Amino acid sequence: MRSVLLTWVLFSATGAEAGERAAPALMHGEAAEPSVSVCIDRDVGPADMQLARMFAFRIFARIGTKIEWRCSGGSEPSIMVTMGANTPEGSYPGALAYAQPFGGGIRVFYDRVQNRAPVMRAPLLGYVLAHEIVHVLQGLMRHSETGIMKAHWDDSDFGEMSSMRLAFTPYDVLLIHRGIAASGLAATPILNDRALLPRVR
């Protein structure tokens, strides 16, 4: 089983069908399930983090990719992903995270995630994690018009997060698995990519 080590920045059953429809061939094929290892650089709110891990795990499980929560033991090069606090207002305005996998890794502005309603913090953190990890795996400066890899999530997307209905597009799934199969990590740098959301007042 191929393993990709990523160092972290960043369910319901009703959403299962959406994820499974995204890539039935990859979900049910004979190839070994690829594995992505994620290490959190520092803990944040324990309840939020535990649930966020569950969301991210299930997001990737539905496309036939396993998330392993560990910081060592893998043979692949690691990508540093950090959880930020006290983010300056002028730093990446409106962004919750950005990815620079071949330079600065992945950074999540956790203090901005905390500005969301408490019930949304864990699912949002899980989806931000998934979004940025996918940029690393795909190695592409691109977004999709719908779904998890959408550049700007709206209220409809937020509503689908808590029920796990927000999913990857079939093309995103293809690029994810191609990226993992090619080298274990994406081959093309991503500079200053960011998951942008409306400001929370």
C-alpha positions in Angstrom: 0.0 0.0 0.0 1.4 3.4 -1.0 1.7 5.9 1.8 1.8 9.7 1.5 3.0 11.5 4.7 1.4 14.9 5.2 2.0 17.0 8.3 -1.3 18.7 9.3 -2.2 22.2 9.5 -6.4 20.7 9.4 -20.8 12.1 8.6 -23.5 11.2 8.4 -24.6 8.1 6.4 -27.0 10.3 4.4 -24.0 11.7 2.4 -22.5 8.4 1.5 -24.1 8.0 -1.8 -22.8 11.3 -3.1 -19.2 10.3 -2.4 -19.5 6.8 -3.7 -21.1 8.0 -7.0 -18.0 10.2 -7.5 -15.7 7.3 -8.5 -17.3 3.9 -8.4 -14.5 2.3 -10.4 -11.9 3.6 -7.9 -14.0 2.7 -4.9 -14.7 -0.9 -6.0 -11.7 -1.7 -8.2 -9.1 -4.3 -7.5 -6.2 -1.8 -6.9 -4.9 -1.5 -3.4 -6.4 1.4 -1.4 -3.9 4.3 -1.3 -3.0 5.7 2.1 -2.4 9.3 3.2 -0.8 9.9 6.6 -1.6 13.2 8.3 0.2 14.6 11.3 -1.2 17.5 13.3 1.6 20.0 14.3 -0.3 21.0 17.5 -3.6 20.2 19.1 -6.5 22.7 19.1 -9.9 22.3 20.6 -10.0 18.5 21.4 -13.7 18.1 20.5 -13.4 20.1 17.3 -10.2 18.2 16.3 -11.6 14.7 17.0 -14.7 15.4 14.9 -12.8 17.2 12.2 -10.6 14.1 11.8 -13.7 11.9 11.5 -15.1 14.2 8.7 -11.8 14.2 6.8 -11.4 10.5 7.2 -14.8 9.8 5.8 -14.4 12.3 3.0 -11.4 10.5 1.6 -12.7 7.0 2.5 -15.6 7.6 0.0 -13.1 7.9 -2.8 -11.1 4.9 -1.9 -8.3 6.7 0.0 -7.4 6.0 3.6 -6.3 8.7 6.0 -3.8 7.6 8.7 -3.4 10.0 11.6 0.3 9.7 12.5 3.4 11.8 12.5 6.1 9.2 11.8 6.7 5.8 10.4 6.2 6.5 6.8 8.8 6.4 4.1 7.5 9.2 1.9 8.6 12.9 2.3 6.5 14.9 4.6 4.6 18.2 4.0 4.4 20.5 7.0 0.8 21.6 7.8 0.3 24.0 10.7 -2.6 25.3 12.7 -2.4 29.1 12.9 -3.7 31.4 15.6 -3.9 35.2 16.0 -3.8 35.6 12.2 -3.4 39.3 11.2 -6.5 40.7 9.6 -4.5 41.7 6.5 -3.0 38.2 6.0 -4.8 36.4 3.2 -8.1 38.3 3.8 -11.1 36.0 3.7 -9.0 32.8 3.6 -9.2 29.9 6.0 -6.1 28.2 4.7 -3.5 28.1 2.0 -1.2 25.5 0.5 2.5 25.9 -0.5 3.5 22.2 -0.5 7.0 22.6 -1.9 7.9 25.7 0.2 5.8 26.5 3.2 3.5 23.5 3.3 -0.1 23.9 4.4 -1.4 26.4 6.9 -4.9 26.7 8.4 -6.0 29.8 10.1 -7.8 28.1 12.9 -8.7 31.3 14.7 -10.9 32.1 11.7 -12.5 28.7 11.8 -13.4 29.5 15.4 -15.4 32.5 14.2 -18.0 30.2 12.8 -20.9 28.9 14.8 -19.8 26.1 17.2 -21.9 23.5 15.4 -20.0 24.3 12.1 -16.4 24.3 13.4 -15.6 20.6 13.2 -17.2 19.9 9.7 -15.7 23.1 8.3 -12.2 22.2 9.7 -12.5 18.7 8.2 -13.5 20.1 4.8 -10.7 22.7 4.9 -8.3 20.0 5.6 -9.6 17.9 2.7 -9.5 20.8 0.3 -5.8 21.7 1.0 -4.6 18.1 1.1 -6.2 17.6 -2.3 -4.2 20.5 -3.7 -1.0 18.8 -2.5 -2.0 15.5 -4.0 -3.2 16.9 -7.3 -0.2 19.3 -7.6 -2.3 21.7 -9.7 -3.4 25.3 -9.4 -7.1 24.6 -10.1 -10.5 24.6 -8.5 -13.7 22.9 -9.5 -17.0 24.7 -10.1 -18.8 22.6 -7.6 -18.0 20.5 -4.5 -15.1 20.3 -2.1 -12.6 21.9 -4.5 -14.8 24.9 -5.2 -12.8 28.1 -4.8 -15.5 30.0 -2.8 -17.9 28.0 -0.7 -21.4 29.5 -0.2 -24.2 29.0 2.2 -25.5 26.0 0.2 -22.1 24.3 0.5 -21.9 25.0 4.2 -25.3 23.3 4.6 -24.0 20.2 2.8 -20.9 19.9 5.0 -22.6 19.0 8.2 -24.5 16.1 6.5 -21.4 15.1 4.4 -23.2 15.8 1.2 -20.5 18.1 -0.2 -18.3 15.8 -2.3 -15.5 15.7 -4.8 -16.3 15.9 -8.5 -15.4 12.8 -10.6 -12.5 14.7 -12.2 -11.1 15.7 -8.8 -11.1 12.1 -7.8 -9.3 11.1 -11.0 -6.6 13.7 -10.3 -6.2 12.7 -6.7 -5.6 9.1 -7.5 -3.3 10.0 -10.4 -1.2 12.2 -8.1 -0.9 9.5 -5.5 0.0 6.9 -8.0 2.5 9.1 -9.8 4.9 10.0 -7.0 3.2 9.8 -3.6 3.2 13.6 -3.6 2.1 16.1 -6.2 4.9 17.0 -8.7 3.9 20.6 -9.4 4.3 23.4 -6.8 1.1 25.2 -5.6 1.8 28.8 -4.6 -0.5 30.8 -2.3 -3.5 28.7 -3.0 -6.2 29.5 -0.5 -9.6 28.2 0.5 -11.7 31.4 0.5 -14.9 31.9 2.4 -17.1 34.9 3.1 -15.9 36.9 6.0 -17.6 36.1 9.3 -18.7 39.2 11.2 
